[in-house]
């Protein structure tokens, strides 16, 4: 974790795919933060996903790493302004919960369609 005067950076153990979960479990949902600017490390080419709490913003970023198992991607949360640390911790906790309980190791969804009636000619 890195804390500066006006922002906090926290890293999670999660991979991509957590956005619907965050939209459902965060108090104010998840928003799209468009654009890029100096000092901003967006998650996507168009910008990032972000959580808001009054005057506080926490947006998602991503970094690549490598360990003994090979290359990996890791989601980070960067919080800005009055409650930066608290909001970044809330978002990080939600991401870690998803990764631990529901993430990439969860069973794949299964879909079943009822049999289609045969057309009569």
N, C-alpha and C positions, 0 to 999 in steps of 0.2 A: 504494500500500500504506500502511495506517495501522497502527502498532504501539503499543499501550498496555501498561501493566504486565502485564495478564493475558490479552490477546487480540491477534490479528492479523487484519486484513481484507485480502483479495486479490481482485481482479476479473479475470475471464476474458474471452475474446472469443467465448464460446459462447452459444448459445441453449438453450432448454429441449429435453429429449429425450435427455439424456445419462445418465439414471439406471440403465438396465440395464448400460451400459458400466461405470459406476463400481462397480456391484455385483459385476461380474466381475473387474475389474482391481485394485481396492484390496485391500490385505492382509487387512483385516477386513470387507470388503464394505461395504454401505451399509445404514443402519438408518433407521427412521422416528422422528423426534423430535417428539412431540406437544406442543401447547400454545403459548402466547404469554406473554411477560412483559416487563416494562420492560427496555429495553436489548437486546432480541432482535428481529431483523428477519426473521421467518420467510418462507420461499419460497412457502408455500401458506397458505390460510385456517386449515387444521387444524394447521400446524406446518411442519417442514422435513425434508429428507433429511439424514442426518448420518453421518460417519465417526468411528470410535472407535479409540484406540490407548492402552491402559491407562487412565491418568487424564486423557487429553487428548481433547477433543471438537472436531470441525470440522463446522459445519453450513452448508448452502447458503442463500443469500439471493438476491434479485433486485432490480434497479433498472432504471428506464426512462431512456433517454438520447435525444439527437437530434443528428445531424450533417448534413452536406451531402446525404447519401443519404436522410434522413428519420429517423423514430422507430425505436428499437430497444430490445430488452431484453437485459440482460447478467447472467450468473450470477456471484455472488460467493461467497467462502468465508470464513467467520469461525471462526478457531481459538481455543480457550480452554485455559488452564492450562499444565502443564509444557513440552510440546513443541508449543505452539500454532503457531509459525512453521513448523516442519518439517512438521507434518501438513497445515496449510493449503497449503503449497507442493506437497506430494505430491498432494493432491486437485486443486489448480489445474493441475498438470502433466498429470494424467490427463484433465481436462476439455479442456485445450488440445489434447492429442493427439487426442481424439475429434473436436473441432471441425476440426482441420487435416486429419485422415486419413479420417474416417468420417462426419462430421456432416451438416448439412443439404444439402451439395452432393453427397453420395454418391448413387449411383443408387438409385432406388426399388426396393423388393423386388418380385419377380415370383413369382406363384404359378401353378402349372399343375396341373390336376386331370385324372386319366385319364378317358377317355370312359366314360360310364355305360352299362351294358348295357340294351338295350331290353327292356321288360317284355313277356312273352309272355302272351297271354290265351287 
